[in-house]
């Protein structure tokens, strides 16, 4: 009986240690997106022309306010909003960065742009996905998949939960339904 209780106790201690370890690892993963906690207030952050230096960090990439054509779409990052502490009733784990992107078809056909398949990248190359819930709720009534007609560009918003905006180097924009095949745009200057 004592051996069974001892083994059972050790098993429970092991489960507790694994749970604590998982909590610590999840808490340290500051760049992951998720629903976050909720709050009733919405606080707008500052608006900036870029996330870092006066000069662009990636001179081989297109930059802010420069139109780039990729996979049948024209993209222009027109505004970067930092210091956002909440979006609707969502609060970030760290800090929200809101990207405002003008999108229009490159050809004569309507296109559908998916706001929830975009990424930011750090200088070290780490990919940060959009915060799905905050992106969905940022523009009331605007679906995640936005239909856009030729000659009628639309500015859409994409929300990211980031640890430190100064770590962000560039944004990956995808015209595909499930993401991938991205074009990169420098967002630093």
C-alpha positions as CSV (number, residue, x, y, z in Angstrom):
1,X,0.0,0.0,0.0
2,X,2.8,2.5,0.9
3,X,4.6,1.7,-2.4
4,X,1.4,2.5,-4.3
5,X,0.8,5.7,-2.5
6,X,4.5,6.7,-3.0
7,X,4.3,6.0,-6.7
8,X,1.0,7.8,-7.1
9,X,2.4,10.8,-5.2
10,X,5.5,10.9,-7.4
11,X,3.2,10.7,-10.5
12,X,1.1,13.7,-9.3
13,X,4.3,15.7,-8.6
14,X,5.5,15.0,-12.1
15,X,2.2,16.1,-13.6
16,X,2.3,19.3,-11.6
17,X,5.9,20.0,-12.7
18,X,5.0,19.5,-16.4
19,X,2.0,21.8,-16.0
20,X,4.2,24.5,-14.4
21,X,6.8,24.1,-17.2
22,X,4.1,24.4,-19.9
23,X,2.7,27.5,-18.2
24,X,6.2,29.2,-18.1
25,X,6.9,28.3,-21.7
26,X,3.5,29.6,-22.9
27,X,3.9,32.8,-20.8
28,X,7.4,33.5,-22.4
29,X,6.1,33.1,-25.9
30,X,5.2,36.8,-26.1
31,X,4.7,37.0,-29.9
32,X,1.9,34.4,-30.2
33,X,-1.5,35.7,-31.0
34,X,-4.6,34.7,-29.3
35,X,-7.8,36.0,-27.9
36,X,-6.1,37.8,-25.0
37,X,-8.1,39.1,-22.1
38,X,-11.1,41.3,-22.5
39,X,-11.8,44.8,-21.5
40,X,-14.7,47.2,-22.2
41,X,-12.5,50.1,-23.3
42,X,-10.7,50.8,-26.6
43,X,-7.6,52.9,-26.5
44,X,-6.0,54.2,-29.7
45,X,-2.3,54.3,-29.9
46,X,0.0,56.6,-31.7
47,X,0.4,56.5,-35.4
48,X,3.7,56.4,-37.1
49,X,5.2,56.3,-40.5
50,X,7.4,53.3,-39.6
51,X,8.4,51.0,-36.8
52,X,12.0,52.0,-36.3
53,X,14.8,54.0,-37.8
54,X,14.7,57.0,-40.1
55,X,16.3,54.8,-42.8
56,X,14.8,51.6,-44.1
57,X,16.4,48.5,-42.7
58,X,15.7,46.4,-45.9
59,X,16.6,48.7,-48.8
60,X,16.0,45.8,-51.3
61,X,12.4,45.6,-50.3
62,X,9.6,48.1,-51.2
63,X,8.8,50.3,-48.3
64,X,5.9,52.2,-46.7
65,X,3.6,54.1,-49.2
66,X,5.2,52.2,-52.1
67,X,2.8,50.1,-54.2
68,X,3.9,46.6,-54.9
69,X,2.2,44.1,-57.3
70,X,2.1,40.5,-56.3
71,X,0.0,37.5,-57.4
72,X,-2.8,39.6,-59.0
73,X,-3.0,42.3,-56.3
74,X,-1.6,45.7,-55.6
75,X,-0.5,46.3,-52.0
76,X,0.5,49.6,-50.3
77,X,1.1,49.9,-46.6
78,X,-0.3,53.3,-45.9
79,X,-0.1,53.5,-42.1
80,X,1.4,51.8,-39.1
81,X,-0.3,52.3,-35.7
82,X,1.7,51.4,-32.6
83,X,0.9,51.6,-28.9
84,X,-2.6,50.3,-29.2
85,X,-3.7,48.9,-25.9
86,X,-7.1,47.4,-26.9
87,X,-9.2,46.6,-30.0
88,X,-12.9,46.5,-29.2
89,X,-13.0,44.2,-26.2
90,X,-9.6,42.5,-26.9
91,X,-6.4,43.3,-25.0
92,X,-3.0,42.3,-26.2
93,X,-0.6,40.1,-24.2
94,X,2.0,42.8,-25.1
95,X,1.2,45.6,-27.5
96,X,-1.0,45.8,-30.6
97,X,0.5,47.0,-33.9
98,X,-2.2,47.8,-36.5
99,X,-1.2,47.8,-40.1
100,X,-3.3,49.7,-42.6
101,X,-2.9,48.2,-46.1
102,X,-4.5,49.5,-49.3
103,X,-5.4,46.6,-51.6
104,X,-6.7,46.5,-55.1
105,X,-6.8,44.1,-58.0
106,X,-3.9,44.4,-60.5
107,X,-6.1,43.2,-63.3
108,X,-9.7,43.6,-64.4
109,X,-11.2,40.9,-62.2
110,X,-12.5,41.2,-58.6
111,X,-10.2,39.7,-56.0
112,X,-10.7,38.6,-52.4
113,X,-8.1,39.6,-49.9
114,X,-7.9,37.6,-46.6
115,X,-6.8,39.9,-43.7
116,X,-6.2,36.9,-41.5
117,X,-3.3,35.3,-43.5
118,X,-0.7,38.0,-43.1
119,X,2.5,38.2,-41.1
120,X,5.1,40.5,-39.5
121,X,8.7,39.5,-39.2
122,X,11.4,40.4,-36.7
123,X,15.0,41.2,-37.6
124,X,15.9,37.6,-36.5
125,X,13.3,36.2,-39.0
126,X,10.7,35.1,-36.5
127,X,7.2,35.1,-38.0
128,X,4.4,36.8,-36.1
129,X,0.9,35.9,-37.3
130,X,-2.0,38.4,-37.1
131,X,-4.1,38.3,-34.0
132,X,-7.2,36.6,-35.5
133,X,-9.8,37.9,-33.1
134,X,-8.6,41.5,-32.9
135,X,-8.2,41.6,-36.7
136,X,-11.7,40.2,-37.1
137,X,-13.3,42.7,-34.7
138,X,-11.2,45.8,-35.5
139,X,-13.4,47.0,-38.4
140,X,-17.0,46.3,-37.4
141,X,-18.8,44.6,-40.1
142,X,-15.8,44.1,-42.4
143,X,-15.3,40.4,-43.1
144,X,-11.9,38.7,-42.9
145,X,-12.2,38.0,-46.6
146,X,-12.7,41.3,-48.4
147,X,-14.0,41.5,-51.9
148,X,-12.3,44.2,-53.9
149,X,-13.3,45.4,-57.4
150,X,-10.9,47.0,-60.0
151,X,-10.6,50.7,-59.6
152,X,-12.0,50.6,-56.1
153,X,-9.0,50.1,-53.7
154,X,-9.8,49.5,-50.1
155,X,-7.7,50.1,-47.0
156,X,-8.0,47.2,-44.6
157,X,-6.5,46.8,-41.1
158,X,-4.6,43.8,-39.8
159,X,-3.8,43.6,-36.0
160,X,-0.7,42.0,-34.5
161,X,0.2,41.4,-30.9
162,X,4.0,42.0,-30.6
163,X,6.4,42.1,-27.7
164,X,8.4,45.1,-29.0
165,X,7.6,47.0,-32.2
166,X,11.2,48.0,-32.6
167,X,12.0,44.3,-33.3
168,X,9.8,44.3,-36.4
169,X,11.6,44.4,-39.7
170,X,9.1,43.8,-42.5
171,X,5.6,42.5,-43.3
172,X,4.7,39.6,-45.5
173,X,1.6,40.1,-47.6
174,X,-0.2,37.2,-49.3
175,X,-2.9,37.1,-51.9
176,X,-3.7,33.5,-51.2
177,X,-6.6,32.2,-49.2
178,X,-4.5,30.2,-46.8
179,X,-1.4,32.4,-47.0
180,X,2.0,31.7,-48.3
181,X,3.8,33.0,-51.4
182,X,4.3,36.4,-49.6
183,X,5.7,39.6,-50.9
184,X,7.8,41.4,-48.3
185,X,7.5,45.1,-47.5
186,X,9.9,47.0,-45.2
187,X,8.1,48.7,-42.3
188,X,11.0,50.3,-40.5
189,X,11.4,53.8,-42.0
